[in-house]
């Protein structure tokens, strides 16, 4: 049986990530795939691994992430948020460095809802005086 050392829930936009820290050699898997295969953009892979680099935890843990909702950018941000929370739960000494880098702050920006009588959230229909 696999024992989780800690877990964290990360959110960004409409994406939600559940992050599990396990003893291991540093493998990061997202939805059953390696992080490089799941996020084929290297910048998203970098975003996911940022909390590990800040806390010098690369190679210490196996990380299992389940993420759903949103697009690749929101999912990468949610993974980073969840991983930071899991690292703090595992060792409270990580709190200051992760907070200083802004990884524990939930990014509140969401898509604004469409309003009735308009074409979009803020875009109006074309005005015609005559």
MDTraj code that builds the backbone (N, CA, C; nanometers):
import mdtraj as md
import numpy as np

residues = "UNK UNK UNK UNK UNK UNK UNK UNK UNK UNK UNK UNK UNK UNK UNK UNK UNK UNK UNK UNK UNK UNK UNK UNK UNK UNK UNK UNK UNK UNK UNK UNK UNK UNK UNK UNK UNK UNK UNK UNK UNK UNK UNK UNK UNK UNK UNK UNK UNK UNK UNK UNK UNK UNK UNK UNK UNK UNK UNK UNK UNK UNK UNK UNK UNK UNK UNK UNK UNK UNK UNK UNK UNK UNK UNK UNK UNK UNK UNK UNK UNK UNK UNK UNK UNK UNK UNK UNK UNK UNK UNK UNK UNK UNK UNK UNK UNK UNK UNK UNK UNK UNK UNK UNK UNK UNK UNK UNK UNK UNK UNK UNK UNK UNK UNK UNK UNK UNK UNK UNK UNK UNK UNK UNK UNK UNK UNK UNK UNK UNK".split()
xyz = np.array([
    [0.0838, -0.1197, 0.0000],
    [0.0000, 0.0000, 0.0000],
    [0.0875, 0.1250, 0.0000],
    [0.0510, 0.2204, -0.0842],
    [0.1261, 0.3449, -0.0967],
    [0.0759, 0.4445, 0.0063],
    [0.1711, 0.5068, 0.0769],
    [0.1342, 0.6022, 0.1813],
    [0.1612, 0.7438, 0.1330],
    [0.0581, 0.8283, 0.1402],
    [0.0746, 0.9692, 0.1049],
    [0.1315, 1.0433, 0.2248],
    [0.2388, 1.1190, 0.2022],
    [0.2981, 1.1989, 0.3091],
    [0.2114, 1.3204, 0.3388],
    [0.1585, 1.3806, 0.2325],
    [0.0669, 1.4942, 0.2495],
    [-0.0088, 1.5136, 0.1194],
    [-0.1153, 1.5935, 0.1278],
    [-0.1885, 1.6255, 0.0065],
    [-0.2302, 1.7710, 0.0095],
    [-0.2472, 1.8276, -0.1104],
    [-0.2882, 1.9671, -0.1224],
    [-0.3834, 1.9831, -0.2384],
    [-0.4771, 2.0748, -0.2246],
    [-0.5716, 2.1043, -0.3316],
    [-0.5381, 2.2407, -0.3883],
    [-0.5182, 2.2460, -0.5192],
    [-0.4865, 2.3728, -0.5852],
    [-0.5951, 2.4101, -0.6833],
    [-0.6211, 2.5405, -0.6957],
    [-0.7230, 2.5878, -0.7890],
    [-0.6726, 2.7087, -0.8653],
    [-0.7135, 2.7168, -0.9927],
    [-0.6906, 2.8359, -1.0724],
    [-0.7922, 2.8374, -1.1856],
    [-0.8529, 2.9528, -1.2096],
    [-0.9621, 2.9639, -1.3071],
    [-1.0661, 2.8564, -1.2755],
    [-1.0916, 2.7629, -1.3675],
    [-1.1895, 2.6576, -1.3379],
    [-1.1219, 2.5226, -1.3186],
    [-0.9898, 2.5201, -1.3058],
    [-0.9160, 2.3951, -1.2887],
    [-0.8972, 2.3649, -1.1401],
    [-0.9066, 2.2365, -1.1062],
    [-0.8854, 2.1911, -0.9690],
    [-0.7859, 2.0755, -0.9731],
    [-0.6812, 2.0841, -0.8899],
    [-0.5781, 1.9799, -0.8865],
    [-0.5673, 1.9240, -0.7457],
    [-0.5652, 1.7907, -0.7369],
    [-0.5369, 1.7230, -0.6104],
    [-0.3945, 1.6691, -0.6197],
    [-0.3086, 1.7098, -0.5267],
    [-0.1665, 1.6765, -0.5317],
    [-0.1314, 1.5895, -0.4119],
    [-0.0697, 1.4739, -0.4389],
    [-0.0289, 1.3804, -0.3350],
    [0.1232, 1.3706, -0.3332],
    [0.1837, 1.3903, -0.2153],
    [0.3283, 1.3751, -0.1961],
    [0.3546, 1.2359, -0.1423],
    [0.4446, 1.1636, -0.2089],
    [0.4803, 1.0291, -0.1658],
    [0.6317, 1.0163, -0.1613],
    [0.6814, 0.9203, -0.0845],
    [0.8248, 0.8945, -0.0827],
    [0.8661, 0.8396, -0.2182],
    [0.9802, 0.8873, -0.2686],
    [1.0241, 0.8399, -0.3984],
    [1.1457, 0.9144, -0.4487],
    [1.1622, 0.9110, -0.5811],
    [1.2852, 0.9608, -0.6422],
    [1.2650, 1.0876, -0.7249],
    [1.1472, 1.1482, -0.7194],
    [1.1282, 1.2743, -0.7904],
    [1.0418, 1.2654, -0.9151],
    [0.9697, 1.1561, -0.9343],
    [0.8821, 1.1434, -1.0507],
    [0.7548, 1.2249, -1.0288],
    [0.7154, 1.3013, -1.1308],
    [0.5928, 1.3810, -1.1239],
    [0.4978, 1.3269, -1.2292],
    [0.3808, 1.2777, -1.1869],
    [0.2825, 1.2280, -1.2825],
    [0.1542, 1.3077, -1.2701],
    [0.0964, 1.3420, -1.3851],
    [-0.0281, 1.4178, -1.3913],
    [-0.1297, 1.3332, -1.4670],
    [-0.2392, 1.2984, -1.4011],
    [-0.3451, 1.2154, -1.4612],
    [-0.2893, 1.0886, -1.5247],
    [-0.1940, 1.0246, -1.4585],
    [-0.1399, 0.8976, -1.5053],
    [-0.0293, 0.9083, -1.6077],
    [0.0039, 1.0286, -1.6533],
    [0.1128, 1.0487, -1.7492],
    [0.2251, 1.1256, -1.6803],
    [0.3450, 1.1203, -1.7381],
    [0.4521, 1.2036, -1.6823],
    [0.4199, 1.3500, -1.7112],
    [0.4741, 1.4383, -1.6286],
    [0.4413, 1.5806, -1.6417],
    [0.4834, 1.6344, -1.7790],
    [0.5933, 1.5805, -1.8346],
    [0.6405, 1.6259, -1.9662],
    [0.5466, 1.5821, -2.0777],
    [0.4848, 1.4640, -2.0614],
    [0.3908, 1.4163, -2.1627],
    [0.2562, 1.4878, -2.1528],
    [0.2116, 1.5148, -2.0302],
    [0.0811, 1.5776, -2.0121],
    [0.0830, 1.7232, -2.0571],
    [0.1800, 1.7994, -2.0064],
    [0.1978, 1.9389, -2.0502],
    [0.3109, 1.9380, -2.1520],
    [0.2770, 1.9350, -2.2819],
    [0.3830, 1.9281, -2.3817],
    [0.4535, 2.0617, -2.4035],
    [0.4077, 2.1672, -2.3350],
    [0.4733, 2.2976, -2.3404],
    [0.5709, 2.3073, -2.2227],
    [0.7001, 2.3313, -2.2503],
    [0.7981, 2.3341, -2.1403],
    [0.7716, 2.4431, -2.0360],
    [0.7053, 2.5513, -2.0760],
    [0.6783, 2.6577, -1.9786],
    [0.5772, 2.6108, -1.8746],
    [0.4798, 2.5274, -1.9121],
    [0.3837, 2.4735, -1.8165],
    [0.4514, 2.3741, -1.7213],
    [0.5452, 2.2948, -1.7757],
    [0.6205, 2.2004, -1.6919],
    [0.7024, 2.2782, -1.5886],
    [0.7615, 2.3893, -1.6318],
    [0.8396, 2.4750, -1.5417],
    [0.7514, 2.5304, -1.4301],
    [0.6310, 2.5751, -1.4662],
    [0.5368, 2.6304, -1.3678],
    [0.5028, 2.5254, -1.2623],
    [0.4779, 2.4017, -1.3060],
    [0.4400, 2.2952, -1.2122],
    [0.5545, 2.2651, -1.1157],
    [0.6795, 2.2688, -1.1646],
    [0.7948, 2.2312, -1.0824],
    [0.8494, 2.3451, -0.9954],
    [0.7986, 2.4673, -1.0109],
    [0.8517, 2.5819, -0.9378],
    [0.8570, 2.5622, -0.7854],
    [0.7505, 2.5144, -0.7193],
    [0.7584, 2.4987, -0.5737],
    [0.8689, 2.4024, -0.5293],
    [0.8973, 2.3000, -0.6102],
    [1.0041, 2.2053, -0.5761],
    [1.1401, 2.2742, -0.5813],
    [1.1599, 2.3598, -0.6821],
    [1.2877, 2.4297, -0.6965],
    [1.3096, 2.5278, -0.5813],
    [1.2034, 2.5968, -0.5404],
    [1.2149, 2.6977, -0.4342],
    [1.2474, 2.6331, -0.2998],
    [1.1911, 2.5141, -0.2741],
    [1.2104, 2.4483, -0.1442],
    [1.3212, 2.3425, -0.1469],
    [1.3968, 2.3333, -0.2561],
    [1.5038, 2.2330, -0.2717],
    [1.4524, 2.0922, -0.2462],
    [1.3360, 2.0603, -0.2999],
    [1.2741, 1.9293, -0.2787],
    [1.2794, 1.8414, -0.4035],
    [1.3493, 1.8851, -0.5078],
    [1.3535, 1.8059, -0.6308],
    [1.4266, 1.6747, -0.6041],
    [1.3641, 1.5647, -0.6437],
    [1.4244, 1.4335, -0.6250],
    [1.3935, 1.3695, -0.4900],
    [1.3235, 1.4384, -0.4010],
    [1.2932, 1.3832, -0.2693],
    [1.1600, 1.3092, -0.2668],
    [1.0647, 1.3531, -0.3482],
    [0.9292, 1.2984, -0.3427],
    [0.8843, 1.2521, -0.4805],
    [0.7948, 1.1524, -0.4811],
    [0.7159, 1.1239, -0.5998],
    [0.5875, 1.2037, -0.5845],
    [0.5450, 1.2702, -0.6916],
    [0.4266, 1.3545, -0.6848],
    [0.3228, 1.2999, -0.7816],
    [0.2042, 1.2743, -0.7289],
    [0.0923, 1.2264, -0.8101],
    [-0.0133, 1.3358, -0.8095],
    [-0.0526, 1.3799, -0.9303],
    [-0.1477, 1.4899, -0.9431],
    [-0.2676, 1.4434, -1.0245],
    [-0.3875, 1.4696, -0.9722],
    [-0.5114, 1.4517, -1.0488],
    [-0.5670, 1.5910, -1.0738],
    [-0.5823, 1.6272, -1.2001],
    [-0.6299, 1.7616, -1.2326],
    [-0.7436, 1.7513, -1.3322],
    [-0.8442, 1.8397, -1.3139],
    [-0.9561, 1.8413, -1.4080],
    [-1.0072, 1.9835, -1.4212],
    [-1.0752, 2.0101, -1.5315],
    [-1.1336, 2.1411, -1.5564],
    [-1.0343, 2.2375, -1.6178],
    [-1.0864, 2.3374, -1.6868],
    [-1.0026, 2.4432, -1.7418],
    [-0.9167, 2.3978, -1.8576],
    [-0.8209, 2.4815, -1.8922],
    [-0.7271, 2.4533, -2.0007],
    [-0.5890, 2.4280, -1.9449],
    [-0.4895, 2.4159, -2.0333],
    [-0.3547, 2.3813, -1.9865],
    [-0.2935, 2.4856, -1.8925],
    [-0.3149, 2.6131, -1.9181],
    [-0.2563, 2.7171, -1.8332],
    [-0.3176, 2.7143, -1.6927],
    [-0.4507, 2.7046, -1.6855],
    [-0.5177, 2.6974, -1.5564],
    [-0.4810, 2.5709, -1.4814],
    [-0.4668, 2.4591, -1.5537],
    [-0.4307, 2.3336, -1.4890],
    [-0.2893, 2.3392, -1.4336],
    [-0.1968, 2.3998, -1.5077],
    [-0.0594, 2.4129, -1.4593],
    [-0.0555, 2.4998, -1.3341],
    [-0.1306, 2.6094, -1.3335],
    [-0.1371, 2.6960, -1.2158],
    [-0.1992, 2.6259, -1.0964],
    [-0.3017, 2.5446, -1.1215],
    [-0.3660, 2.4694, -1.0141],
    [-0.2698, 2.3652, -0.9561],
    [-0.1916, 2.3012, -1.0415],
    [-0.0929, 2.2025, -0.9957],
    [0.0120, 2.2699, -0.9079],
    [0.0579, 2.3877, -0.9491],
    [0.1576, 2.4612, -0.8705],
    [0.1011, 2.4992, -0.7331],
    [-0.0229, 2.5481, -0.7314],
    [-0.0873, 2.5878, -0.6061],
    [-0.1031, 2.4677, -0.5128],
    [-0.1500, 2.3558, -0.5674],
    [-0.1692, 2.2351, -0.4868],
    [-0.0379, 2.1773, -0.4351],
    [0.0645, 2.1800, -0.5190],
    [0.1955, 2.1288, -0.4785],
    [0.2541, 2.2143, -0.3657],
    [0.2374, 2.3456, -0.3764],
    [0.2860, 2.4352, -0.2709],
    [0.2138, 2.4069, -0.1395],
    [0.0825, 2.3870, -0.1453],
    [0.0058, 2.3564, -0.0239],
    [0.0482, 2.2231, 0.0367],
    [0.0747, 2.1241, -0.0490],
    [0.1169, 1.9925, 0.0000],
    [0.2544, 2.0013, 0.0665],
    [0.3456, 2.0808, 0.0101],
    [0.4790, 2.0967, 0.0685],
    [0.4721, 2.1658, 0.2047],
    [0.3803, 2.2607, 0.2192],
    [0.3632, 2.3284, 0.3480],
    [0.3044, 2.2323, 0.4513],
    [0.2103, 2.1488, 0.4078],
    [0.1504, 2.0515, 0.5001],
    [0.2551, 1.9503, 0.5468],
    [0.3461, 1.9138, 0.4564],
    [0.4515, 1.8184, 0.4906],
    [0.5528, 1.8809, 0.5864],
    [0.5955, 2.0054, 0.5566],
    [0.6947, 2.0732, 0.6399],
    [0.6607, 2.2215, 0.6457],
    [0.6206, 2.2690, 0.7618],
    [0.5798, 2.4089, 0.7774],
    [0.6949, 2.5062, 0.7547],
    [0.8179, 2.4578, 0.7551],
    [0.9339, 2.5434, 0.7270],
    [0.9362, 2.5954, 0.5841],
    [0.8621, 2.5298, 0.4962],
    [0.8554, 2.5746, 0.3560],
    [0.7646, 2.6950, 0.3373],
    [0.6870, 2.7278, 0.4393],
    [0.5837, 2.8301, 0.4260],
    [0.6393, 2.9648, 0.3807],
    [0.7460, 3.0121, 0.4446],
    [0.7946, 3.1477, 0.4165],
    [0.8440, 3.1618, 0.2727],
    [0.9214, 3.0634, 0.2248],
    [0.9759, 3.0737, 0.0890],
    [0.8657, 3.0619, -0.0164],
    [0.7681, 2.9745, 0.0075],
    [0.6589, 2.9586, -0.0895],
    [0.5677, 3.0809, -0.0901],
    [0.5424, 3.1367, 0.0287],
    [0.4573, 3.2554, 0.0367],
    [0.5259, 3.3749, -0.0292],
    [0.6585, 3.3871, -0.0094],
    [0.7336, 3.4993, -0.0670],
    [0.7308, 3.4960, -0.2194],
    [0.7251, 3.3758, -0.2762],
    [0.7192, 3.3630, -0.4220],
    [0.5763, 3.3659, -0.4758],
    [0.4774, 3.3730, -0.3870],
    [0.3384, 3.3846, -0.4296],
    [0.2734, 3.2549, -0.4726],
    [0.3308, 3.1403, -0.4330],
    [0.2758, 3.0117, -0.4770],
    [0.1586, 2.9667, -0.3916],
    [0.1387, 3.0268, -0.2738],
    [0.0283, 2.9871, -0.1873],
    [-0.0944, 3.0746, -0.2076],
    [-0.0815, 3.1797, -0.2879],
    [-0.1932, 3.2695, -0.3138],
    [-0.2764, 3.2129, -0.4274],
    [-0.4053, 3.1954, -0.4041],
    [-0.4942, 3.1458, -0.5090],
    [-0.5220, 3.2598, -0.6053],
    [-0.4931, 3.2395, -0.7330],
    [-0.5138, 3.3435, -0.8343],
    [-0.6644, 3.3612, -0.8551],
    [-0.7216, 3.4753, -0.8163],
    [-0.8676, 3.4885, -0.8159],
    [-0.9282, 3.5220, -0.9519],
    [-0.8444, 3.5430, -1.0541],
    [-0.8994, 3.5872, -1.1828],
    [-0.9790, 3.4756, -1.2505],
    [-1.1047, 3.5058, -1.2809],
    [-1.1922, 3.4103, -1.3478],
    [-1.2505, 3.4785, -1.4711],
    [-1.3085, 3.3996, -1.5599],
    [-1.3766, 3.4554, -1.6759],
    [-1.5048, 3.5221, -1.6276],
    [-1.5248, 3.6469, -1.6688],
    [-1.6441, 3.7208, -1.6287],
    [-1.7653, 3.6661, -1.7036],
    [-1.8775, 3.6589, -1.6370],
    [-1.9942, 3.5998, -1.7001],
    [-2.0541, 3.6937, -1.8041],
    [-2.1214, 3.6347, -1.9023],
    [-2.1885, 3.7127, -2.0061],
    [-2.3144, 3.7755, -1.9472],
    [-2.3377, 3.9023, -1.9810],
    [-2.4560, 3.9727, -1.9312],
    [-2.5656, 3.9715, -2.0379],
    [-2.6903, 3.9713, -1.9920],
    [-2.8018, 3.9728, -2.0865],
    [-2.8057, 4.1092, -2.1557],
    [-2.8531, 4.1124, -2.2804],
    [-2.8611, 4.2363, -2.3564],
    [-2.7262, 4.2820, -2.4099],
    [-2.6247, 4.1977, -2.3972],
    [-2.4923, 4.2309, -2.4488],
    [-2.4390, 4.1135, -2.5279],
    [-2.3330, 4.1422, -2.6071],
    [-2.2758, 4.0375, -2.6895],
    [-2.1826, 3.9470, -2.6103],
    [-2.1223, 4.0024, -2.5045],
    [-2.0308, 3.9240, -2.4219],
    [-2.0369, 3.9757, -2.2800],
    [-1.9278, 3.9610, -2.2065],
    [-1.9257, 4.0076, -2.0685],
    [-1.9317, 4.1598, -2.0630],
    [-1.8567, 4.2249, -2.1532],
    [-1.8556, 4.3718, -2.1540],
    [-1.8865, 4.4304, -2.2906],
    [-1.8696, 4.3505, -2.3945],
    [-1.8911, 4.3967, -2.5313],
    [-2.0395, 4.4212, -2.5544],
    [-2.0733, 4.5415, -2.6066],
    [-2.2125, 4.5750, -2.6363],
    [-2.2426, 4.5432, -2.7833],
    [-2.3716, 4.5375, -2.8135],
    [-2.4112, 4.5306, -2.9533],
    [-2.3828, 4.6658, -3.0173],
    [-2.3611, 4.6665, -3.1478],
    [-2.3282, 4.7921, -3.2180],
    [-2.4430, 4.8898, -3.2068],
    [-2.4092, 5.0146, -3.1689],
    [-2.5089, 5.1184, -3.1499],
    [-2.5322, 5.1885, -3.2832],
    [-2.6594, 5.2084, -3.3152],
    [-2.6941, 5.2808, -3.4375],
    [-2.7895, 5.3925, -3.4008],
    [-2.7464, 5.5168, -3.4276],
    [-2.8296, 5.6316, -3.3946],
    [-2.9473, 5.6433, -3.4926],
    [-2.9202, 5.6086, -3.6189],
    [-3.0250, 5.6149, -3.7216],
    [-3.0436, 5.4792, -3.7883],
])
top = md.Topology()
chain = top.add_chain()
for i, resn in enumerate(residues, 1):
    res = top.add_residue(resn, chain, resSeq=i)
    for name in ("N", "CA", "C"):
        top.add_atom(name, md.element.get_by_symbol(name[0]), res)
traj = md.Trajectory(xyz[None], top)
